[in-house]
Amino acid sequence: MVSSLVESWMRGIAGNTAAPAEVLLRLLDPGASTAWRTLCQERTLPEAVVEAVLRHPRREVRRAFARNGHVPPELRGRLVHDPDALVRAAVAAGPVPRRERPAPLPDDVVEALLTARDEDHPGARLTVGEIKGELLSSGQISAAYRRAMAAHPDPDLRSLATDGWSSLPPERRAAFLADPDPRVRASARRNERLLDPAANAADLPDRDCHARTGLLVNHALARTVVDACLTTGRDLWALAHNPHTPADAVARLARDPDPAIRRRVASRVDLDPEVLAALLQDPDEGVRDRARVQPYQRTWEQRFAVDRVAGGTADSLGPLRELPVDPYPDWYAECARSEHVLLRRVAATCGALPAGPVERLAADPDPDVRHLLALHHPLAPPALLLGAFLAAPRQRGHLLGLPRMPRTGLGHLLDHEDPEVRALAAADPTLDRPPAHLLGDPDARVRRAAAANPLIPAQVLAGLLEDPAAPELAEGAAANPALAVDALHALLDRCGLPGSPAAGPAGTPHPLAEDALAAREVTEAWRRITDWLRQHAPASLAALRPGATPAETEAVERALDGVRVPAALRALWALTSGDDGAVAAPGSGPVGCLPGHRALIPLDAVAAEHRRRSGTAGWRPGWIPVISRGPADRGSGLFLDAETGRLGRWNGQDTQLDDDLPDTLGTYLEGIADTLEHPALATGDRPGPVEGGTLVWTSRLGD
């Protein structure tokens, strides 16, 4: 038995829909942490397991459950008062993968997050402001609660409500300006400036930037600003969009030679009849097309509802968020009856449409109307969801989470050219024959799905469970609902997990399970680090070498005189075999991507550095050099003790295990990932400015 089988079995059982609570509870042991994401974040759970997860001592378990999109928001919301700030932040951030239209959290959970105080959580790793920011951008606050915030007794919530100033009625604006709390009044005055043309003219940046564009697109404009834009031909699209642009300027923009400007004018709800008549005769089809929807577009909120659908497809748009001020379902029903396909697509995004319009749109000749309906409406027929799954690959994750998504009757898709479609069909338990031919499919997802099909014969299943060369088949077989409960327990016994009905009280975790845990911790932490680099510091990411093959790692082991490379380091080297460093500024040398500009020692230099260090006083044969001071500076660095898995430090004068370092490679990398994602938490070096795509670390000693 090898560690890859242990990991595959645990992940497979974690996803096994037929596994009872007594089996799933065993996976909450630390030795099964490799399966925690699958168990706690990627599936529904029996009530007993939910309760155990909510009370689990490990943050990783609760944090994964806080981001589980397969359970009701009410269950995730029970973690709102969790003692760990990262868990509360996970509740606030919402399910993963991140959804454009997540189910709203209960109002009491939203209120608890928005009214929290830092003094209630001394020493927390995140401030309540940072957690509020996650919530406000997550889409989990219902429009009804956002509206109710305007009259909330907590002044912080009333202050937040002033951000919707342009859509507030005059009496509510007046109430905010006269609010008894000075913070609310200050926020109201700040937002009131947005409707003050003179104030906006004074605030308008001259350079092109987001602040300039945002002001010109949304806020009241002074006549001098409008005339300057018209004279110079600058920011005309913004003027054409802005609800406050005067009518004579709109008429002039309607004659602009750029059809994109004229299309934006054609979207306005305040068009003069003569201007609209001219736009209906415009030589550009897009302009005419947008002008034709005018009879249905009577408010700026309705204009926005049309805007966000225009020009997109179901695959590019996906499920859209609830609008802050949503047009009434009656308006959407009116759009559903329109001859204009754009308006029918808009109607299909309304999840509150009654059954009649839903039935009409489900039979619409336009595929995007049907697919948008599948993405948004709970009454969309199952066949519509399957059609959207086939046509909108980017939205498959969302569709697979919908209860009406077909899981049976898919035999005609077994040989589909798209592997995601084959994987869906391979899992169909109603096929007329086992999908045995897909066990050899070129795509691992298809092979796993086929192995998990309950139609696979028992003797085949037994062989798949024991194949170390095909971990995806072993994982799929462990996820197979046809496996008996005794067989699931037996697999977990072999993983060394406590809780076996036959063995009685728990023992110690099996060494292979511990190896799988260490490897998983490193893999997950490194994924977070490289995700951050990919988004913020691509040059530093490009400087990382490709991962090593098992043969290359074994060659290093031999060169280390047989020192066994720990599973954690094997996992890291499989992801990257070193860091060549990236240049942050012209004339400077390359720097590593780890704190202090340290760098992973290239795999092909590890053995030579080990031999060189062997002549140093205090150096032990089982210490493996892993990280150096810089890509070209190996005068100091970090080593990994192959026997204990602990990190140590070496320099020119000293070599020792260091209590100031994290215990393991996994915790070291997790700390770096946390620092990159939440720089304010850093107690040592923290990410500074990215220069030329290169991550630059700065010290907090001077703060």
N, C-alpha and C positions, 0 to 999 in steps of 0.2 A: 504494500500500500504506500502511496506517495501523497505528499501534501496537497497536490492539485486535486486529487480525489476527495480529500477531506473538505476542501473549500467548495468544490462542486456539489457535494452531497448537502452541505449545510445551506448553500444558497438555493438549491433545488427544493429542499424540504421547506425552506422559508416561503417559497412561492407556491407550494402545493395547496391547491384550493380545498382538498379533501382532508388535509392534516387537522386533527382535532386539537383543542386547546392544550391538552396534556403533552402533545408533541411540540407544539410551537413554544410553549413556555420553557422548554429545555434550551431553546435557541437564545434565550435572554441571558444565558451564562456568558461571562467575558470570553471564554474560549471560542464562542461562536460569533464574535464581533464581525467577522467577515460576512455574515449573513444579515446583519442588523438593518442595513439600508433596504434590502429586499423585504424583510419582515415588517419593518416599522414604517416604511415610507411608500412602498409600491403595491400595497394590497389592502383589502379590508381585513378585519381581524375579529375573532370571537370576543365577546364581552370580557371574559376572564383575562384574555391576553391584553386587551386594552387597559384594563385596570392595573395589570402588572407593569405595563409600559409606562403609564402615567406616574407610577410610584418608583420606577427604576432608579437606582443610585447613579447610573452613568449618564452624563449629559448627552452623549452621542445618541443614546436610545431615545430620550425624550425629544431631542432636537430633530431627529429623523421623523418622529411621529408628528411633530409640529408642522412639518412640511408635506404631510401625506394628503394628497388630493383625492384619495379614494374613500376617505371617511368624512362624515358630516362636519361642517365647520364648528358645530357645538362641541364635538369631542376634542378637536385641536384646541379650541378656545379654553378648555379646562387647564391648559398650561399657562394661562395668561399671568398667573401669580407665581410662576416657577422661580425658585431662588437664583437660577442662573440666567444672566442677561442674554446670553447667546440663544437660549431656548425661547425666551420671550421675544427676541428679535426674529426668530424663525416663525413664530406665530404671526408676527406683524408682517413679515415678508410674504407669507402665503405659500401655496403648494408649489412644488417643483415636479416636472418642468414648469417654469413660470407661465401662467395663463393670462391671456388678454382679458378673459371674462371669468374670473374666479367667483365662486359662491361667496356672498358677503358673510363676514363674521357676525355673530349675534351682537346686538347693540350694547349689551353690558360688557362684552369683551372689548369692543371698540372703545367704550368709555374708559375702561380700566387702563388701556394702553395710552389713551390721550390725556388722561388726568394723573398719570403716575408722576412722582416727584423723585428727584435724585436722592434726596435725604432718606427716602424709604429703602434705598438699596445702596448702602455705603460700600465702597470698594468694588462696585460692579464694573465689569469689563467694557460695558457700553453705557453711554448716557441715555436717559429717557428721551432726550431730543433725537438721538440717532435712531432709536427704536421707533419713535413717532414718524420720522422721515421714511422708514421702511413701510410703515402702515399707509401713510398718505400716498405713496406711489404704487401700492400693491393692487389697487382696485377692489379691496375687500370692504370698503365702507359703502353702505347702501346710499343711494341718492336721497332716500327718505331721512336717513340719519343726518346726512350733510345739511339738509334743509332745517332739521330740528336743532342743529347746533346754534343757529342764530339766536335762539331763546334759551340756551342752556345756562344754568346757574354758574357754571365754571367760566371765569373770564377768558381763560386760555382757549376754550372751545369757541367762545363768541369771537375772539380775535381771529381764529382760523376761518370762521364763517364770513368774515369781511372780505376774504379773497375772492368771493364770487360777486363782487360789487356790481359789475355791469348788469347782472341778471336780477339784482335785488329790487323790490318795489321801493318807491320813494319813502314810504313810512318806515320801512326797515332801515334804510340808510340813515334817516333822521334819528332813529333810536340808537343806532351804533354811535353816531356823532355825539349823542348826549348820554352815552353809557356812563354809569357811575364809576367804572374802573378806568383808570388812565391808560392802561395798556390797550384796552379795546378802542378807546377814543383815538389813541395814536395810530393804531392799525387802520381805523376807519379814515382818518385824515390822509394817511399814506395812499390808501386805495382811492379816495376821492380825487386825489391829484390826477389819477388816470383819466378822469373825465374833464379835466381842466386844460383847455388847449394851450394857454400861456405857460402853465407849469410844464407841460409835455414838451413844448418848444424849448424851454430852458434846459430840460433834462436830456434832450435828443443828442446822442453822440454823433459826431461828424463822420467818424470812420465806420466802415462796414463791420457790423458785429451783430450778435444775437440780440443785444439790448436795443439797438436801433431798429432792427427788423420787427421785434416784438411790439415796440411802441407804435411803429407805423402801421402795423397790421391790425392792431386791436384798439388803440386808444384815441381819444379826441384830439383832433389836429388843428393847429392854428392855420389861418389862411396863408400866412407867410410860408409855412412849411409846405403846404399843398402846392402853392405857386412855384416854390423853389424846385420841388420834385418834377413838376410839369415842365418847367423851363429847361432843366438839365437832362430830363429823360431818365432820372434816377429813381429807383424804388417804385416804379409804376404798378407792378403787380400788387405790392402792398397797398397802394392807394385804391386800386380796383377792388381789393378785398375788404378794406376797412369800412365798417358800418357808418362811420362818422364823416366820410368823404362827401363834400357838398355836391349837389345835383349837377351843377354846371361842369365840375371837374369830371364827374362820372360820364356825362355826355361826351366830353372831349376824349376820355379814355376809350369809350365805345367805338371811336374812329381810329384808334391806334393801329399802326401797321402790323403789330405783333399779335397773331391770333391767340396766344396764351393770355395776353392782357384782355382781349375782347371776351374770351371764354370766362375769365374771372368776373368781368362786368356782367356777363349774361347770367351769373349765378346770384346776383343781388336780388333782394326782395323789395327794394324801393325804387325800381326802375320807372322812369317816365314812360308813358305809353308810346310816345314817338321813338324813344330810344329802343324799347323792346321790339317795336315793329321793324326797326332797321336791323336789329340783331337776328330776327327771325329770317331775314333775307340775306344774312351774311354769306360770303363765298366759302367760309370755312365750315365744314360739316359739324365739327365739334362745338363751334359757337352756336350754330342753329340748334343742335341737339340739346345743349344746356338751356337755351332760351325756351324750348318747348315745354320744359317742366314748370315754368313760371306759374301756371294756374294752380298748381298743387303746393307751391312754396310760398307761404304767406308770412312766416316769422323767421327771424334769424336762427332760432333753434332748429327749425325745419331745414333751413339752408345748410346748417352744419351737419344734420343727419344725412342729407344728400351728398354733401361734400366728401364725407369720409368713405362713401361707397364708390363715388364716381371715379372711373379710371382704374379700378381694381378688379381682381377676380376673387372667387371664393378662396382659392389657394393662397393668394397674396394677402388678402384681408384677414382671413381667419375669423374666429369669434370676437366680435367687437364689444367693448365695455359699455355698460349702462351709461347713458348720457346724463350729465349733471342736471340739465333741465330737459326732460324727455318729452317730445311731442306725444300726444295722447294716442292710445291704440286706435281710436276712430280715424285718426289721420293716416296711420299705417294701413288700416283696412281700406281707406280710400285709395291709397297708393297701390294696393294689391289689385284693384280693379282697373288700374290705368293701362292704356295701350303702350305707354312708354316703358321700355324694359328697365331703364335705370331706376324708375320709381318702384317697379316690382321687386327689384333687387333690394332697395331700401326697405320695403315692407318685409322682406324675408329675414331681415336682421332683428325684427321685433319678436321677442320670446313670449309676449303676452297676446299675440293675435288669437282671436277665437277660431273655433274649428273650421268654420266655413271658408274664410280666406286661406287657412292652412291647406285645406283640401285643394283649393284652386291653384295655389302656388306650387303644391307638390306635383301638379300635372303641367306646369309651365313649360313651354317649348325651349326656354333659355336655360342651359345647364347651370349657369351661375346662380340663377334664381333658386333652382332646386338645391344646389349644394349649400348656398347660404342658409336656406331654411333648415337643412340637415344640421348645420353647425350651431344654429341658434334656438330652434324651437323644440320643446320636449315632446310635441305630438308628431314630429316628422316621422313618416313611415320608415320602418327598418330598411326597406329597399333603397330609400333615398340616402340613408347613411352609408350603405355599402357603395352606392354610386359615387358619393363624395370621397370615400376612402380610396377608391380607384383613381379618381381624377385630381385629388388635392393632396399630394404626398406630404406637404409641409404640415397639414392639419391632422395627420393620422393619430398622433399622440392624443389630441383632444377627442377625436371620434372614438378611440378605443376606451375612453373613460365614460362614455355615454351608455346608459342602461339599455337603450334600444338598438345598440350596434349588433348586427347579426353575428352569431358565432356558429351557426349551423347552416346546413344546406349550401356549403361552399365547395363541394367536390369539383365543380367546373373550373375552379381557380387553382387546382393543385399544380398545374404546369404553367402558370402565368409567368411572363418574363420578368416581373418585378419580384425580388425576393421577399419584400415585406408582405406582398399579397400572398405569395406561396406560404409564408410562415403563418398567416392568418388561417388559410385553408388547411394547413397541416395540423392545426390544433382542433379541427372540427371533430367532435366525438360521434357524429352521426354519419360519417363517411361509410360507403358500402364495402370498403376494404381498408385494412391498416395502411397508413402512408409509409410503408417500409422503404419504398424507393427514394423517399426524401431524406432518409437517414444518411445518405451519401451526397446530399445536395452540396453544391459549391459554397453556399452561404451558411455560416454557423448559426444564424438565427433560425433558419429553416430547419436545420438538423436538430436544434434544441426543441423546437416546437413539435417536430415529428416524434421525438423521443418521449415527449410529455403526453402524447395522445393515448387515452386509455384503451384504444383498440390494439396497441402494440402487444403481441403475445408475451406471456410471462417469462418464457425462457429467453426471448430476445432482450427483454427488459433487464433480466439478471446479468446478461453479458455486457450490456451498455453501462451498467453501474460499475463494472470492474475494469473499464478500459481507460488507463491513465493517459493514453495518447489522444483521447478525444474528450476533454473535460466538458465540452458543451453537451455531448451526448449523456455523460454521467449526470450533469446537472438537470437536463431534461428528464431523464429517467427518474431521478429523485423527486422531481416535481409531478410525476405521473399520478393522477388521482386513483389509479387502479392498485397502487401499492397498499398492502395491508398495513394497519397501524403497527402491528408487531414488527414488520419489516422496516418501517420508519424508525422505530425505537432502536432496532438492531444497528442501523446505519449510524445513528447518533451515538450509540455505545462505542462503535468503532472509531468515532471522532473523538472519543475521550470526554464527552460531555456528561455532567452529572444529571441525575434525575431518572435513571433507568428503572422501570418498574421491576426488572429482575434483580438489579444490583442493590436496590435500597438506597441509603443515603449517598450523597455525592462524594466522589473522590476528587483527585486532582486532574486538571485538563491534560489530555494527551499531548505529547511534544509536537506532533504534527499539527494539531489544532493551534498550538501556540505559534508555530512557524507561520501558519496561514494568517493568524491575527497580525503578527509583525509585518508580514508582507502587505497585507491589506492596508494597514495604517500608513505605510510609506507610499503605496500606490495612490491612495486617496489624497494624501497631503501633497504629493508631487503634482497630481492633476490640478489641484487648486492653485499651486504656484505657477504652473505653465499656463493655465487659463488666464491668470492675471497678466503674465508676461505677454501672452498673445494679444491681449486687449490694450495694454499700456506700454510695453517695452519690447517691440518685435525684434529689435536688433539683439537684445539679450537672449531672447528665445532662439534666434537663428544661430547663436554661438554655441548652443548645446549640441553635443554630438548625438547621433542616433543611438538607440539602445543596443546593447550587446546581445549576441546569441548565447544560448546555453553553452555551446562549445567554447566560446571565447572566455566565458566566466570560469569554466572548468580548467582552461589553460592557465588562467591566473592562479587558481587554487594550486595547481601543480608547481607553478613558479614560486609560490609562497611556502614551499616545502610541505605541502599537504595540509596547511591550515584551512579548516572548513569555513567557507564564506557564509556568514549568517543569512537566513532567509530574507531579512529586511534589506541587507545590502544587495543580495541577488536581485530583489525586486527593483531596487533603484537602478542598478546597472542595466536591467532589462529595459528600462525607460530611457536612460541616457548613459552613455559611456564616458562622460566627462564634459567639461566646460572650457572652451578655448578663449572665452572672454570677448567682450565687445568694447569698442572704443567710444568713450563718452564725449571727448573733445579733440579737435585736431592737435596733433603733436603729443598726445598723451598715450600711455600704454593701455592695453586691454584690461578690463575689470570683470570680476566674476559677478554672478547674479545673487549671491548669498550675502547676508549681512556682513558689513565690514569689507565688502567686495571680495569675499572669499570665493573660491571656485572649487568645484568637484574635480579631483585629480583624474586625468584621463586614464582609462582602464589600462592602456598599454604602458603607463608609467608607474602603476601601483607597485608592481613587484620590484622595480628598480629602487623606488623610494623606500620600500620595506627593507631591502638589503642595505641601503645607505644608512637607514635609521638603526639597523641592528648593531652598529658599532657604538651607539650612544648609550651612556650609562643609564641603567634603569629600564631600557627598552625590552619588552617581552616579545617572544616570537609570535604570540597570538594576537598582537596588535596590528591592525590593518590600516595604513594611511588612507584617508578618504577625502579630506578637504584640506586645501592649502590656503595660505594667506592670500594668494592671488594666482591668476593663471600662469604667471612666469616667476612666482616667488614661493618657494617651498621651504623657506627658512623656519616657518612655523605652520601649525595647522591642527587638525583634529583627526584622531584615529578611532577606530571601532574595535572594542575588545571582542574577539570572536567567541570567547568562552562565555562572557556574561551579557553581551549585547550592549554594554555601556559605552558612551562616548568619553574620550579623554583628549588632553591637549598636549602638544609638544611645541617646544621652541628651542633656540640655540643652547639654552642652559638647563632646561628642565623638561621632564616627560612624566605626566601623571594623569590619573583619573581625577576629574574636576567636579566637585560638588556644585559649582556654579553652573555647569552645563546641564541641559536636560538629560534624563537618564538614558534615553535610547535615540536611535536615528529617527524613528517615527515621531517621537515627541519634539525633537529638534525641528523637523520639517513642518510639523503641525504649527509650531510656534511661528515659523516664518510665514506660513500661509495666513495665519490669524493677523499678523502684523501687516501684510500686504493688503488684506481685505479691510482691516480696521486700524489704520496707522495711529490713531489717537491712543490706542491701547499699548503702544510700544513703550517698554521700559529701558531699552537700549537703543541700538541703531534703528532707524525707521526709513522707509522709502522717501527719497527726496525727489527733486525734479527729474523727469526723464529727458535726457539730452540726446537728440539724434536717434531716438528709439532705444537708448541704453539706460537701464536702471541705475540710478545713482543713490547710494545710501548716505544718510547724514547721521551724525551722532547727536544724542539728546543732552550731552554733557553741557552744552552751552545754553540750553533753554532756561 
